Amino acid sequence: MNICIIGSGYVGLVTGACFADLGNDVICVDNDKNKIKALKAGVIPIYEPGLEELVKRNRKEGRLFFGTSIKEGVKKSEVIFIAVGTPSKDDGDADLTFVEHVSREIAAAMTSYRLIVEKSTVPVNTGEWVEHTIKVFNRRNVKFDVASNPEFLKEGSAIEDFMHPDRIVLGVKSKKAAGILSELYKPLKAPIVVTDIKSAEIIKHASNSFLAAKISFINAISDICDKVGADIVEVARGVGLDKRIGREFLNAGLGFGGSCFPKDLAAFIHIAEKIGYDFGLLKEVQKINDYQKRLIVRKIEGLVWNLPKKTIGVLGLSFKPDTDDIRSAPALDIISMLIKEGADIKVYDPAAMKKAKAVLGKQVKFCRDAYEAARSSDCLLVATEWNEFKELDFKKIKRLMRQPIIVDGRNIYDPSEMKKLGFAYVGIGRK
């Protein structure tokens, strides 16, 4: 098929490259001219394992193209995916300005039937607004369909998630739209849920909110484990082996971050409020997530005594491993709290340093590796569970540090082993 992806961020670029790899002709459109110029030159603006190779291969084979013109993309494509940003407003509601703008441009450019698909995470009823907008600005009265096809891609494993999905959700109003999208996704041989557009929109918000709730639940249990001397790793294993619950997303830590969970949770709470439902459960999920970051600061303070003038080395800045995404990353909030308390901060991340420098500036010292971050530090905080940090030489780390103190915000080390090595070690809900 001929496909246009409008928006070349995490979702749009991965989606476009994967569709091209399935044999489709894909044009990815973005209004950021510098980004498009870089992509044409083979420079990938985000860190995602396997993405650079995927883009280069499909560019070479003539299936993947980049441009800045929505008009050109719409002209060449029958299926158009909207994958633009939907940032949070101050009240938690999603800002759909980009979605509206793109919908108007699509309408003005259409000359024959087009299927317009919501790929961005949007509040329920957005599909109706997209359809209304296109009708208003569709001067040629061209036939079209609107559909919802939410993405379920995890940063760090996005290509694998696209190629081997748990399910594909298609929210449609016509058999034609259902047929086109089902045919498009047929090579993936995954279960396809065909439903109405509103249900598809809610499926995405409900899914992310439920996963966020699992994370906050296990973090709340970890605090109880801390207080009574139980081990959250053993508790999570015992709970997760129940097939009704499952082991995934039951890892206690600093809390969730990234571009999806915090934003989607806030949006879903706001959606509920607008229709008269107080989603207290999800508000508590937010509250626990915020508390978890403050708890880490208190754990550090409990080990180093006074925070002013203490040097804290932070390992990991991205919100999760295998990505350079620092949006709503717990590490950044914790660093901000520590700076306000008067601590000096040294940081290192395998992939997110460039983006972090744009945010943190000269507030922290950026280090070339974990060992430099540990040098002369009073405490080392593990904020992201990169594999690199699991393989450190801790005898060397201990020699480098001013005080051998580790706060393991991701529970990647064995407490007894760390204590044998002579570290004052604190994890999340660990004995």
N, C-alpha and C positions, 0 to 999 in steps of 0.2 A: 504494500500500500504506500501511498504518498502521505507523509505525516509532517505536520508542523508543530513544534513545541515552543510555546511563547514563555520565555523565562529560562535562563540558563544557569540557575543556581544548583544547589545540591540535588533537588528532585528533578528539575528539568534536564540537566546535563546527563545524569545517570539514566533517566528514562529514554532520552533521545539516543544515547549511545547503545543502549540495550535493544531498543526497537530496530536500530540499524543492523545490529549484530544478528537479529532474527531474519534479516533479508529485506527490510523495508527501506525506502528512500526517505530520509529524515532531514529536515532543516530546523535547526535550533535558532530561535530569534531572541535577541536581547537588546534593550535600548542603551546598554553600557558599551559604547564603541571600543573602549580599551579592552574590555573583556573579550569581545568578539575578535578583535585584532590578535589578541594573545592566543585564543583558541585556534584561529586560522594558522597561527605560527607553531601550533603544537604545544603551547604552554597551558597547562591545566590550572585553573585558579583555585582549586580546592584539593585537599589531600583525601583521597579515597582509594584504598587498595585495589589495584587492577584497572582503574579508570583510564589512566594515561595510555596504557597499552590498547584498551578497547577503543578509545577515541582515534588513536593513530591508525589502528588496523582498518577501521571503517571509513576513515578519511581516505586512506590509500586505495581502498576497494571501491571508492566512489559512491558510498551510500549515505554518508554523513556530511552535512553542510552547515555553515554558520552565516548569519546575516543580522542586520539591524532593522530590516523592513518587514513589518507585519503584513503589509499589502502584498509583498512578494511571496511571503510564506503562505498566506491564504490562497493566493492565485495558484500556487503549485500543489496544494494539498487538499485532500478530501476530508481528512480527520485533523482537527486542530485541538491540541491540548493546552489549556491555560494552567501554567505552573509558575505564576508570579507570586511575589511575597504578599502575605496577609498579616502584617505586624499587629501587635496588640496596642490598643488605645489605652489611655490612663485608667479607664474603668474596666479594662479586661476584654472589652468587645473587640472583634477583629476589624481592622481597617481594610475595607474592600475597595478602596479608591483605585488601586491598580487593576483589579478585576473588572471594575466598571469601565475604566479607560480602554482596556484591551477589548472588551466586548463591543464597544462603540467602533473601534478600528476594524474589528473583524466584520461587523455588519456593513461598514462602508466599502469594504474590499470584496465582498462576496459577489460572484457573477453566476454561480450555479450551486447546486446542493452542497452543503457542508454540515459535518457533524462536529459540534463544539463541545468539548469535554472538560469539565472541572477536574483538574488534577491537584490544585492547591487545596489545602485544608480550609474549608469554609463553613460558616454556620448554616444550619438548616434554613431553608427558604432562599438560599443564594441562587440556586438553579432557576427559581421563578424570576428573580431579578435579572439574571443574565438573559433569559429568554425574552423578558419584557424589553430590556435595553436593545437587544438585537432587532426585535420587531420594530421598535421606534426608529432606529437608524438604518434599517434595511430598505433603502429607497427603491431598490429594484424589485422588491417583493419576492426575493429568492427564497426557495424552500430550504429549511434547515431543521436540525434537531439539536437539542441540548441534552447532555448526559453528565452523570457524576461517576468518576472512577478514582476513588481515594487511593492514595499510595500508603504502603506499609513497609517502607524502607528504613532500615536501621543504619545510621552512619557507621562506617567501618566494615559493614558487610552488605552494602546496598546492592551491589551487582549480584551477589548470591541470592539475596532476598527477591530481587526482580526475576531472576531466571528460575528460581525454585520457590515460588510463593506458597504460603499456607492456603490462600484463597485469593480469588480475584472478585472484587465487588463492582457490579455494573448497575448504576441507577439510571433507568431509561423510561421514556414515555412512549416509544414506538418500537415495533418489531424490527424495523429497518435499522435503527440505532443498535438494538440488541444484537442483530445479526452481524453488523460491521465489527463491533467490538469483540464479539465472541470469536469471530474469524481471526481478528488481529491477535488475540491471546491464545488461540488454539495450539500453537507450537509448544507452549509451556506445560500443557497437559496437567493443569491444576484445577481444583474445584472452582466453578464459577457460580457466584451468587447473583442472580438477576433479580432486581427489585426496583421499586420506585425511587425517584431522585431524592426525596426527603429522607427516606430510610437509609439510603447510601450515605448521605451527608452525616446522619446521626451515628452510623456505624463507626466512622472514623473517630469522632469525638468520644464516643462511648468506649472504644477500644483503648485509646491513649489514656483516658481518665481511669479506666480500670487498672491498667498497668502501673500508672502513677500511684494508685491506691495500694497496690501490692508492695511497692517500694516503701511508701510511708508506713504501712502496717509493720513490715519487718524491721524498719528503723525504730518504731515505737517499742516493739518487742525487745530490740537490742538494748534500749535504755533500761528496761526492766531487768534484763540479764545482767547489765552492769551493776545494778543496785542489789541483786541477790546473789551474784557470783556464779551465774550460769553461763553457758557458752552459746552464743547466737549461731555459730556455724553448725553446731550439733542440733540446735533447735530447728534451724531452717531445713536441715537435711531430713529430720524426722517429720516435719510438716510437709515439705515438698514432695516426699515420696508418696503422699496421698494423691492418687491420680486425678481426683476431683480438684486439687489445688495446683499441683505441678511445681517443679523446682525453679523454673525461670523467674527472674525478677524478685527473688527472695534473698538477695545479697545485701546485707546491711552496709551502710557507708555514709558518705557525706550528704546524701540526698541526690535527687535527680536534677538535671539541667538540660541544656541543648535548646534547639529551636522549636521542638514539638511539645513536650510534656508541659512545661510551665505555661506556654502560650495557649495550648489547647484546653488545659484545665481551666484557666481563667476565662476563656471564651465560652466553655460549656456552662460554667457557673453563671455567666452573664446571660447566655441564651435562656437558661432556666428561669432566671429572675424576670426576664422580659415577658415570659408567658405565665408568671405567677407562681413559680415553684422555687422554694428556698432549698438549694442543694447543699445542705449542711455537711453531708458526708465529704463532699469534695473540698469544702472550705477547710475542714479538719486536715485533709491530705496536704493542702497548702501550708497550713500552720505547722504541721510536723516537719515538713521539708525545710521551712525557714528555721525552726528550732534546731535541727540537726547541725546546721552550719555554726550556730552560736555555741552549741555543745562542744564542737571541735576546738574553738577558741578557748573555752574553759578548761578543756583537757590539757591543752598546751600550757596554759597558765598554771595549772595544778602541778606540772612537772618542772617548769623553769622558775617558778615563784613569781617574780615581777616581770611583766612584759617589756616595759620601757628599756630601750638600749639592748635588748636581747636580739640575737640574730637567728631568724627562722629560715631554714632552707625548705623550699616547696618543690616537690617532685610531681610534675603534671599540672598542666593548665587547661587542656581541653576537657570538655565535660565528660568524655569517655575515651578509651584508647582507640587507636587506628583512625583518628580523625583530627583535623586541625581546627575544628569548630569550638569556639570559646563562648558562644552565645549562652547566657544564663549559666555559665560554668560555676559550680560551687566553689572551685578554687579561687576565682576572682573575688567573690563575696567574702570569703574567709581572709584573703589577703587584705582587702579593704578594712575589715574589722581589726586585723592585727596592726596595720599601719596606724589606725586611729588610736590604738592602745599604746603606740610609741615603739613598736618593734621594727627592726630593720629586716628587710625581706630579700632573699636571694631565690631565684627561680630557674627551673629548667624543664623543658618539654621537648620530646623528640620531633614534634611536627608543628606545634602551635606558637612558636616563639615570635614569628613575624607578625601574626595577628595580635598577639598579646602586647607586643611593643607599641602598637598603635593605640592600645587602650590604657596600658599601665605607664607608658612613657618612662620618666626618670624616677618614678616612685620606688622602683625595685631594681636590684642588680640582676641582669640576665647572664646566665652562666652557660659555658660551652658543653657541660655534661653534669651528671649527677654528683660526681666527685667534687667538682668545683662548688656546687651548691652546698655540699656537706662541709667543705673546708671552713673551719673556725665558727661553725654554726652551733648554737646552743640546743637546737632541736631540728629534726628533719621530719617534715610532714609529707606523707604520701597521699596525694590528692587525686591521682588518676592511675588506674591499674595497668599501665603499659608493661608488656612482657619484659622490656629492658630493665625495669626496676626490680623484677623478680630474680634477676641474675647478677645482682651487684656483689662486689667483693666487700663483705661487711667487716672483715678485719681491717681493710684499708679505710673504709668509712669511719670506723671507730677511731682510728689513729688521726684522721683528719678533723674530726669534730672537737669543738671546745668542750661540750658535754655530750656523752653518748646517749642521747634521748631520741626515740622514734615514736611518732604518733602515726599509726597506720590507719589512714582514713578509708582504706578499701579492703582491709583484712587479707592482705596478700602474703603475709608472713606468718610463720608458726611462732606463737608467743613464747613457748618453752625454748625453742632454738635461739631466738633473739636474746632471751634472758641469759642463756648459757654463754653467749658471745659477750655478755657484759653490758648489754643495753638496758636502759630503763625504757620499757616498751608498753605502749597502750594502744589497743585496737578499739573496735566498735563492738561492745557487747562480748568481749573475749575475757577469759579467765587468765 
